[in-house]
Structure formats: C-alpha cells, structure tokens
Amino acid sequence: MLTQTIAETTPFLGTEVAAEYDSAKVVILPIPFEATTTYRRGCENGPAAILDASHQVEYYDEELEQELWTVGIYTHQPIADTRQVPPVTSEAMLAATEETVRQLINDNKFVIGLGGEHSITTGIVEAYRKANPDEPFTVVQIDAHGDLRHEYEGSIHNHACIMRRVLDMGLPTVQIGIRSICKEEAELIKEKQLTVFRAREIAMQPDWIERAVVSIPTSKVFFTIDLDGIDPTLIPGVGTPEPGGLNWYTLTTFLKQVFETHDVIGCDVMELAPITDSVVSEFTAAKLVYKLIGYQALAKGWL
C-alpha cells in the first residue's frame, strides 16, 4: 500500500471531533495523485487543502438542522502521493487505491475519496465493482467534461478518460453538467445513447433534476464529482475551468434527491487545484464533502 511520507494529515473538521476508525461510519480517503493533468497543475495538493479548509466549516448544518460530525468521521492517511520520491505511477496508484477502498468496503465504511486527478476514480469504482459483482450500480458524474476519450496523450489512464474506463467495466452512467466534449466523445454519446444532462440544458429546463433522478437505472449509485462541474465563479481552483457550470443550490438539491431516492454506496470529490492567496475553492469543496456526509447520514438514519 502506498502511504504518505511527507507529513501527517490533518483530520477532516479537526482533531476535536475526529472519530476512531472502528467507530466511524464515514472514511475520508485522501489520494494526492497527479500525473496527467493537461492545463493548470496543482491537484496533488487538493486533498490537503480540503482537509485544512474543513476546520473552518461549521459543525451545525443549517439545512439539515443538526451537527453531522456525530456519525463518526475518520480521516485515512493519504495514499498514492505523487509528491513522494520516486514518483508514483498511474498503475501503482490504481492498484493502491483499489486495495485500500476494498478494505474500507469490507469494513462497512462509507468512503469519500479526495483527489487528486480524476483518473483516480477508476481504482475506486473498480473496488466497488469487485466487492459487489452481483449488485450493479450507476456512476453519476458531476463534471464539465465528458471524460470519454479512449486515450489521451498516450495514456488510457489520463484524467480525460475516466468515464470511458467506467463504460469498459460495463457500468451504467449518468453525466451531469457536461459542457465540453471532443468529436470522439460526441460520437460515442450518440452511438451508446449515453444519458447526459448538459449544462446549457440544465440552465433552461427547470424540471431537469426530476428527469435526471428518474433516469438513473439502478437502485445503487456511486457519485464522482469533478469540481470543475461547478461554475468557476464558485470554485475557480480547478485544473480545467469551464464557464456555465452548476450553482451551489442546484448541485446540492440534485445530490440530496438522489441520496433520498437511491442507495449511494460511495463518493469522490476530485481535481481541486488550490489557488495562492484564495481559500474559496477549498472551503467550498470541504463544505460539499460535509453535505455528502449529511445527506448519507439522513438517508441511512445515522442521525
């Protein structure tokens, strides 16, 4: 297993409310891996920035009207850190990620992965697929980009290929907030009749959330959230920003409805690339992680 050797990680929300592993229902898994980013670099620093910013998040959630930390949140030591020497390869990262997540699943933990680049999701999803081979689930992607290229810049494990790898696993997908695709991806969407809710359609169709929730073909769901799916006016600290993304309440309303109607088995939040002298991106990401915990806790009756 590849673990961080640079420094101890800080717990999500802080040491005062951090749970022991055995009693925790939720495990935050930092994966500070970056190897294939193609525009603005820095997402290997994303997990640490989110964890640091989480110390400023109020324990009390005004929407859910209670403190959420009581469910038990454990922060795992980072794995597959590309700041190590020698650098971690994509193949080593995927193996370490799958191994670690499989262990957490076996221990009945609700896993929230923190990236790092989006290619990490392949290892997380593969762990869930192998852990429950007879229980299909849908990967619901929040993202600006289709991420459906077969390969990019010589690698099938490029961050631009993650949803193609999910399709290769035979899993259904629903894509939300998409507003940037290449010709290859556009043709694949038509050929495979993939379910895609584009950002411009979301902006003009008030009933999109109801239609998106109904379109999910399985009772179980895995959420992969690339932070560039959110409008860059809210989260500018991403590697490949695109105008016209989801706003905060649109996103959280959709997430909450899926948690209420489906069995969400796990989540990841990817591609935060912190900006010097600004904390808005990491704080918003940390609050989003807390929302995911709250929606799952409410759905599962943990509170």
Order of alpha helices (4+ residues) and beta strands (2+ residues): beta-alpha-beta-beta-beta-alpha-beta-alpha-beta-alpha-beta-alpha-beta-alpha-alpha-beta-alpha-beta-alpha
